Amino acid sequence: MGKKSFTLVEIITVLVIVGISIGLFYSVFYVNLVSLDKETTSLNLWEESKEIVEKISFDGKICGRIELISEKEIAFIFLDHSEVRYIFSEDGQLIRKTLGDMGENVIISSNINYDGSKFDLDNDRVLILELTLEEDVLGKPVTVSTSTQIMLRNYL
Protein backbone atom coordinates (compact mmCIF):
# COMPACT_ATOMS: atom_id res chain seq x y z
CA MET A 1 0.00 0.00 0.00
CA GLY A 2 1.33 3.47 -0.96
CA LYS A 3 2.04 6.40 1.33
CA LYS A 4 -0.68 8.99 1.60
CA SER A 5 0.36 12.60 1.90
CA PHE A 6 -0.97 16.09 1.21
CA THR A 7 -0.34 17.69 -2.11
CA LEU A 8 1.23 21.12 -2.43
CA VAL A 9 -2.08 22.58 -3.60
CA GLU A 10 -3.88 21.30 -0.48
CA ILE A 11 -1.21 22.73 1.84
CA ILE A 12 -1.31 26.15 0.10
CA THR A 13 -5.13 26.16 0.25
CA VAL A 14 -5.09 25.51 4.00
CA LEU A 15 -2.47 28.23 4.55
CA VAL A 16 -4.53 30.75 2.54
CA ILE A 17 -7.68 29.93 4.55
CA VAL A 18 -5.77 30.23 7.86
CA GLY A 19 -4.23 33.56 6.72
CA ILE A 20 -7.60 35.03 5.75
CA SER A 21 -9.11 33.88 9.06
CA ILE A 22 -6.29 35.49 11.05
CA GLY A 23 -6.64 38.73 9.04
CA LEU A 24 -10.39 38.90 9.68
CA PHE A 25 -9.96 38.13 13.37
CA TYR A 26 -7.26 40.79 13.74
CA SER A 27 -9.32 43.51 11.99
CA VAL A 28 -12.41 42.79 14.11
CA PHE A 29 -10.30 42.69 17.27
CA TYR A 30 -8.54 45.96 16.37
CA VAL A 31 -11.81 47.79 15.60
CA ASN A 32 -13.30 46.63 18.91
CA LEU A 33 -10.16 47.67 20.79
CA VAL A 34 -10.24 51.16 19.24
CA SER A 35 -13.96 51.52 20.09
CA LEU A 36 -13.32 50.43 23.67
CA ASP A 37 -10.46 52.92 23.98
CA LYS A 38 -12.64 55.77 22.63
CA GLU A 39 -15.50 54.94 25.01
CA THR A 40 -13.16 54.66 27.99
CA THR A 41 -11.59 58.02 27.11
CA SER A 42 -15.03 59.59 26.69
CA LEU A 43 -16.16 58.32 30.09
CA ASN A 44 -12.95 59.59 31.71
CA LEU A 45 -13.47 63.02 30.15
CA TRP A 46 -17.10 63.14 31.40
CA GLU A 47 -15.90 62.29 34.90
CA GLU A 48 -13.21 64.96 34.68
CA SER A 49 -15.75 67.55 33.50
CA LYS A 50 -18.02 66.65 36.43
CA GLU A 51 -15.15 67.19 38.89
CA ILE A 52 -14.31 70.55 37.30
CA VAL A 53 -17.92 71.72 37.55
CA GLU A 54 -18.04 70.62 41.21
CA LYS A 55 -14.84 72.56 42.08
CA ILE A 56 -15.97 75.72 40.35
CA SER A 57 -19.48 75.38 41.81
CA PHE A 58 -18.11 75.04 45.32
CA ASP A 59 -16.06 78.24 45.03
CA GLY A 60 -18.95 80.02 43.29
CA LYS A 61 -21.45 79.12 45.98
CA ILE A 62 -19.33 80.32 48.91
CA CYS A 63 -17.79 83.44 47.37
CA GLY A 64 -18.92 86.92 48.28
CA ARG A 65 -18.40 88.46 44.86
CA ILE A 66 -17.50 87.38 41.36
CA GLU A 67 -15.70 89.24 38.59
CA LEU A 68 -15.64 88.19 34.97
CA ILE A 69 -12.12 89.17 33.90
CA SER A 70 -12.65 87.79 30.39
CA GLU A 71 -14.52 84.88 28.88
CA LYS A 72 -11.42 82.80 29.67
CA GLU A 73 -10.88 84.01 33.27
CA ILE A 74 -13.16 84.40 36.28
CA ALA A 75 -12.36 85.66 39.80
CA PHE A 76 -14.12 84.60 42.99
CA ILE A 77 -13.66 87.07 45.85
CA PHE A 78 -14.49 85.64 49.25
CA LEU A 79 -15.79 87.39 52.37
CA ASP A 80 -12.28 87.35 53.91
CA HIS A 81 -11.03 89.22 50.78
CA SER A 82 -9.06 86.25 49.50
CA GLU A 83 -9.36 85.56 45.79
CA VAL A 84 -9.39 82.52 43.54
CA ARG A 85 -9.22 82.69 39.77
CA TYR A 86 -9.98 80.04 37.20
CA ILE A 87 -8.15 80.51 33.91
CA PHE A 88 -8.50 78.66 30.61
CA SER A 89 -5.00 78.79 29.12
CA GLU A 90 -4.29 78.57 25.40
CA ASP A 91 -2.15 75.46 25.94
CA GLY A 92 -5.23 73.46 26.99
CA GLN A 93 -5.09 73.79 30.77
CA LEU A 94 -7.58 74.94 33.36
CA ILE A 95 -5.63 76.62 36.16
CA ARG A 96 -6.94 77.44 39.63
CA LYS A 97 -4.90 80.41 40.85
CA THR A 98 -5.10 81.41 44.52
CA LEU A 99 -4.07 85.00 45.14
CA GLY A 100 -2.76 86.37 48.42
CA ASP A 101 -0.22 85.25 51.02
CA MET A 102 -0.60 81.54 50.30
CA GLY A 103 -0.91 81.96 46.53
CA GLU A 104 -0.56 78.87 44.42
CA ASN A 105 -1.37 77.67 40.92
CA VAL A 106 -3.00 74.28 40.53
CA ILE A 107 -3.62 72.69 37.15
CA ILE A 108 -7.16 71.32 37.35
CA SER A 109 -7.14 69.81 33.84
CA SER A 110 -4.82 69.49 30.86
CA ASN A 111 -7.56 68.40 28.45
CA ILE A 112 -9.28 71.75 27.88
CA ASN A 113 -10.39 72.74 24.39
CA TYR A 114 -9.59 76.46 24.55
CA ASP A 115 -12.00 77.56 21.83
CA GLY A 116 -14.93 75.55 23.24
CA SER A 117 -14.60 76.64 26.88
CA LYS A 118 -15.64 79.96 28.44
CA PHE A 119 -17.18 81.76 31.39
CA ASP A 120 -20.12 84.15 31.30
CA LEU A 121 -22.27 85.97 33.85
CA ASP A 122 -26.04 86.34 33.67
CA ASN A 123 -27.50 89.15 35.83
CA ASP A 124 -24.30 89.11 37.95
CA ARG A 125 -25.74 86.22 39.98
CA VAL A 126 -25.54 83.23 37.64
CA LEU A 127 -22.24 81.93 36.37
CA ILE A 128 -22.53 80.14 33.03
CA LEU A 129 -19.73 77.65 32.43
CA GLU A 130 -19.24 76.19 28.99
CA LEU A 131 -16.66 73.43 29.14
CA THR A 132 -15.18 71.31 26.35
CA LEU A 133 -12.60 68.63 27.07
CA GLU A 134 -10.63 66.86 24.36
CA GLU A 135 -8.14 64.01 24.22
CA ASP A 136 -6.55 62.17 21.31
CA VAL A 137 -7.09 58.45 20.87
CA LEU A 138 -4.93 56.92 18.16
CA GLY A 139 -4.63 60.28 16.42
CA LYS A 140 -8.34 61.12 16.51
CA PRO A 141 -9.88 63.55 19.02
CA VAL A 142 -12.50 62.43 21.53
CA THR A 143 -14.49 65.44 22.71
CA VAL A 144 -17.07 66.01 25.45
CA SER A 145 -18.89 69.28 26.04
CA THR A 146 -21.08 70.48 28.85
CA SER A 147 -22.71 73.72 29.86
CA THR A 148 -23.92 74.50 33.34
CA GLN A 149 -25.29 77.40 35.34
CA ILE A 150 -24.09 78.06 38.87
CA MET A 151 -26.26 80.20 41.14
CA LEU A 152 -24.20 82.37 43.48
CA ARG A 153 -25.47 82.22 47.07
CA ASN A 154 -23.48 84.74 49.12
CA TYR A 155 -23.21 87.37 46.43
CA LEU A 156 -22.76 90.90 47.81
C-alpha positions as CSV (number, residue, x, y, z in Angstrom):
1,M,0.0,0.0,0.0
2,G,1.3,3.5,-1.0
3,K,2.0,6.4,1.3
4,K,-0.7,9.0,1.6
5,S,0.4,12.6,1.9
6,F,-1.0,16.1,1.2
7,T,-0.3,17.7,-2.1
8,L,1.2,21.1,-2.4
9,V,-2.1,22.6,-3.6
10,E,-3.9,21.3,-0.5
11,I,-1.2,22.7,1.8
12,I,-1.3,26.1,0.1
13,T,-5.1,26.2,0.2
14,V,-5.1,25.5,4.0
15,L,-2.5,28.2,4.6
16,V,-4.5,30.7,2.5
17,I,-7.7,29.9,4.6
18,V,-5.8,30.2,7.9
19,G,-4.2,33.6,6.7
20,I,-7.6,35.0,5.8
21,S,-9.1,33.9,9.1
22,I,-6.3,35.5,11.0
23,G,-6.6,38.7,9.0
24,L,-10.4,38.9,9.7
25,F,-10.0,38.1,13.4
26,Y,-7.3,40.8,13.7
27,S,-9.3,43.5,12.0
28,V,-12.4,42.8,14.1
29,F,-10.3,42.7,17.3
30,Y,-8.5,46.0,16.4
31,V,-11.8,47.8,15.6
32,N,-13.3,46.6,18.9
33,L,-10.2,47.7,20.8
34,V,-10.2,51.2,19.2
35,S,-14.0,51.5,20.1
36,L,-13.3,50.4,23.7
37,D,-10.5,52.9,24.0
38,K,-12.6,55.8,22.6
39,E,-15.5,54.9,25.0
40,T,-13.2,54.7,28.0
41,T,-11.6,58.0,27.1
42,S,-15.0,59.6,26.7
43,L,-16.2,58.3,30.1
44,N,-13.0,59.6,31.7
45,L,-13.5,63.0,30.1
46,W,-17.1,63.1,31.4
47,E,-15.9,62.3,34.9
48,E,-13.2,65.0,34.7
49,S,-15.8,67.6,33.5
50,K,-18.0,66.6,36.4
51,E,-15.2,67.2,38.9
52,I,-14.3,70.5,37.3
53,V,-17.9,71.7,37.5
54,E,-18.0,70.6,41.2
55,K,-14.8,72.6,42.1
56,I,-16.0,75.7,40.3
57,S,-19.5,75.4,41.8
58,F,-18.1,75.0,45.3
59,D,-16.1,78.2,45.0
60,G,-18.9,80.0,43.3
61,K,-21.4,79.1,46.0
62,I,-19.3,80.3,48.9
63,C,-17.8,83.4,47.4
64,G,-18.9,86.9,48.3
65,R,-18.4,88.5,44.9
66,I,-17.5,87.4,41.4
67,E,-15.7,89.2,38.6
68,L,-15.6,88.2,35.0
69,I,-12.1,89.2,33.9
70,S,-12.7,87.8,30.4
71,E,-14.5,84.9,28.9
72,K,-11.4,82.8,29.7
73,E,-10.9,84.0,33.3
74,I,-13.2,84.4,36.3
75,A,-12.4,85.7,39.8
76,F,-14.1,84.6,43.0
77,I,-13.7,87.1,45.9
78,F,-14.5,85.6,49.3
79,L,-15.8,87.4,52.4
80,D,-12.3,87.3,53.9
81,H,-11.0,89.2,50.8
82,S,-9.1,86.3,49.5
83,E,-9.4,85.6,45.8
84,V,-9.4,82.5,43.5
85,R,-9.2,82.7,39.8
86,Y,-10.0,80.0,37.2
87,I,-8.2,80.5,33.9
88,F,-8.5,78.7,30.6
89,S,-5.0,78.8,29.1
90,E,-4.3,78.6,25.4
91,D,-2.2,75.5,25.9
92,G,-5.2,73.5,27.0
93,Q,-5.1,73.8,30.8
94,L,-7.6,74.9,33.4
95,I,-5.6,76.6,36.2
96,R,-6.9,77.4,39.6
97,K,-4.9,80.4,40.9
98,T,-5.1,81.4,44.5
99,L,-4.1,85.0,45.1
100,G,-2.8,86.4,48.4
101,D,-0.2,85.3,51.0
102,M,-0.6,81.5,50.3
103,G,-0.9,82.0,46.5
104,E,-0.6,78.9,44.4
105,N,-1.4,77.7,40.9
106,V,-3.0,74.3,40.5
107,I,-3.6,72.7,37.1
108,I,-7.2,71.3,37.3
109,S,-7.1,69.8,33.8
110,S,-4.8,69.5,30.9
111,N,-7.6,68.4,28.5
112,I,-9.3,71.7,27.9
113,N,-10.4,72.7,24.4
114,Y,-9.6,76.5,24.6
115,D,-12.0,77.6,21.8
116,G,-14.9,75.6,23.2
117,S,-14.6,76.6,26.9
118,K,-15.6,80.0,28.4
119,F,-17.2,81.8,31.4
120,D,-20.1,84.2,31.3
121,L,-22.3,86.0,33.8
122,D,-26.0,86.3,33.7
123,N,-27.5,89.2,35.8
124,D,-24.3,89.1,37.9
125,R,-25.7,86.2,40.0
126,V,-25.5,83.2,37.6
127,L,-22.2,81.9,36.4
128,I,-22.5,80.1,33.0
129,L,-19.7,77.6,32.4
130,E,-19.2,76.2,29.0
131,L,-16.7,73.4,29.1
132,T,-15.2,71.3,26.4
133,L,-12.6,68.6,27.1
134,E,-10.6,66.9,24.4
135,E,-8.1,64.0,24.2
136,D,-6.5,62.2,21.3
137,V,-7.1,58.4,20.9
138,L,-4.9,56.9,18.2
139,G,-4.6,60.3,16.4
140,K,-8.3,61.1,16.5
141,P,-9.9,63.5,19.0
142,V,-12.5,62.4,21.5
143,T,-14.5,65.4,22.7
144,V,-17.1,66.0,25.5
145,S,-18.9,69.3,26.0
146,T,-21.1,70.5,28.9
147,S,-22.7,73.7,29.9
148,T,-23.9,74.5,33.3
149,Q,-25.3,77.4,35.3
150,I,-24.1,78.1,38.9
151,M,-26.3,80.2,41.1
152,L,-24.2,82.4,43.5
153,R,-25.5,82.2,47.1
154,N,-23.5,84.7,49.1
155,Y,-23.2,87.4,46.4
156,L,-22.8,90.9,47.8
